[in-house]
Amino acid sequence: MTFSFTGTRKGVTLAQKDALVTLRDQFKPEIARHGCCEGADRNFHLVMLHSATIIGHPCCVEQSLWAGKCGSEFGRIHELPSGSLAVAARKRNEAMVEFCDLLVACPGQYYEEQRSGTWMTIRMAKTRGRRLAIIWPDGRVEWWYQGTKCGGLTIT
């Protein structure tokens, strides 16, 4: 199984981290993809380290440099996508949605934002019918499949 991850630059809450650990232990993904962004991506990286092959998808020089410093912690680091930062981020997010069995999202708030990479990636997953687990700041997990909400689960 392959997880792709999206989250806020503010990082994950303790409840979100606990839910990530539970999902990791429950699904045992072989591959974990993230965007190498400051904050939640790096929290996800630490949760998945030593449990899955981590694939980095940086979209800017800062993210690429951070991934390079981590070196052997990654199974692979993708090259920077071409285009402006906005275009590169969209290409990166499209690739992560396309090549996963489950998109795991940790938004920083309880409402959808229009100008947010996390929410753009969530919308992509819904539109494309991908499996999606939204982990809310309080740790509740909301499941989506083929664009339809499948219910919620509280992980304790």
N, C-alpha and C positions, 0 to 999 in steps of 0.2 A: 504494500500500500504506500502511496505517496501523499504526503501532506504538503500543501502550500499555505503560507501564512501571510496575513496582513494585519497591521495594527498601527496605533498612533505613535507619534514621536515622543509623547509623554511617558511611554512605557506602559506595562500592564499593572493592574492592581494585584494585590496579594490573592484575592479571590480568583482572578483570571489566571494567575500563575498556577494555583492549585488545580483549577479545571484543566489547564494545559497538561499538567503532569498526569491527571487522571485519563485524559484522552490518549496521551502517549502510551500509558501503561495498558489501556484497554485495546487500542488498535494496533500497537506495535509497528508503526510505519518503518519501512526500510529506507525511504528517502524523505527528507524534509527540506523544502525550498523556502527561501525568504529573500527579501529585497535588500538586506544589509543596511537598512536605515537605522539611524540612531533611535533608541527607545525600545518599542515593543519587539521589533525584529531581533534585536540583540538579546532581549529577554528570552524570546523563543529559541534562539541559538543555544543559549545556556541550558535550557530545558531539554533540548534534543541532543546535545553533545554526548557522545559515547553511546547513544541509543539508535541513531540512524545516520546514514550518509547525508551530509548537509551540502546542499547546492545553493550557491549564492547568485543572486540576480541584481547586481548593483546597476544603478542608472546614472550615477554621477561620479566624478573623480574621488570625492571624499569617501563615498561608500566603497569604491573599488580599493582605495588605499587601506581602509579599515579591514576589508576582507583579506587583502594581501598580508597584513600584519598577523592575521589569525592563521595564515598558511595552512598547515597540515590539518587543522580542524575541519577544513572543507574537502569534500570529495571532488568538487569542481566549482570554479567561479566563472560565470559567463562573462563574455566581453561586454563592454558598454554598448548599448544600442545607439544607433545614429540619430541625429536630429536634436532639436531643442530639449531642454530638461523635461518639459511637459510631454513631448512626443516620446522621449526615451522612457519616461515613467509609465506611460500608457502601454508601450510595447512590452516592457518588463511585466506589468500586471497582466496583460493578455497572455503572455507565455506561462505565467504561474497558474492562471486559471485553466488554461488549455491542458497543461501537463500535470494534473493532480487528480487523485481519487477523492480527496476531501479538501476544500478550502476552509481553513480555520481563521476566523476573524475576531479580533479583540478591539472593538471601537472604544473610544474614550468617553462616550456619552450614550444616553439612551434614545437618541433621536438621530435621524439621517441628516447628513450635511451634504450640500451640493458640491462644494469645493474642497473635497477631501479624498485623498488617494485611497484610504481605507474603504470609504463608502463607494467610491467608483469601482473598486475591485469587488465588493459585495454585490453591487448592481450587475456587474459583468457575469458573475457566477450565477445569479438568479436568472438573468436573461438567457444564458447558455445552458441552463438546466443542470448545472453542476451540483454535486453534494456540497452542502455548506453548513458549518457549525458556527453560529455567532455566539461568542462568549461575552456576555454583558459585564459591566464593571463589578456587579455584585456576585459574579460567578455562575449565574444561570446560563444554561446553554439552550439556544433556540436552533432547531434543525430545519433545513430546507432541502428539498429534492425536486428537480425538474421545475423550478420556479415556484413551488408551492410549500408553504410552511407546514411542517410535519408535527410540530408540537415542541414543548419545552421540557427540559430535564434539569433538575437541580442536582448538582454534584456536590457531595459533602465529604 
